[in-house]
Amino acid sequence: MAINLFLAGLIANRAGFGVIEPVTAILWSIPLGVPACWFAGRWVRSLMDEADG
C-alpha cells in the first residue's frame, strides 16, 4: 500500500499537486492497508469456498 501511495503521489505531482513523501506514504498505508488486506483475504477465502463446492 505504501508503494502505491508513493507512486500515486508522483503521478499527482505531475498533475500539479504536491509530492507525497515516503514517510508520509508509510504512515498513511497503515490505516489504509489493514482494511484492504482484510477485504482481500475475505474475497480469496470466498473464492476458495466456492471452489470447494
N, C-alpha and C positions, 0 to 999 in steps of 0.2 A: 504494500500500500504506500509506503514512503517513497519508493521509486516512482510510482505512478503520480503521486502528488508533486514530486520534484519536477518530473518531465512535463506535467500539465502546467506548472509554473513557468517553465521555459517557453512553452507554446503561448501562454498568456502574455508573457513579456513581449513576444513578437507582435501580439495584438494590441500592445500599448499599456498593459497592466504591469504591476510591479513583480519583481522576481521573488519566488519563494525560496528562502534559504534552506539548505539541507537539514539543519537542526529543527527548523520550524516544520518542515515536512515530516520529520520523525515524530515530533510531538503531536502533530495532527493525525498521524497514521495510527496511533494507539487507540483513541476513541472511535475512529472510523474503521479500523481493521478488525477489531474484535467482533462487532456485529456482522460484518461482511464475511468473515471466516465462519461464523456460526451458521449463517444462512446458506453458505456454500456447502457446509457439512451436512445440513439437513437435506439439501437438494440431492447431493450424492447418495445419502442414505435412502432417500425415496427411490432413486434410480436402482439401487441395489435391491431394495424390497420388491420393486416391480419386476426385476429380472428373476428373482427367486420364485415369483408366482404368487 
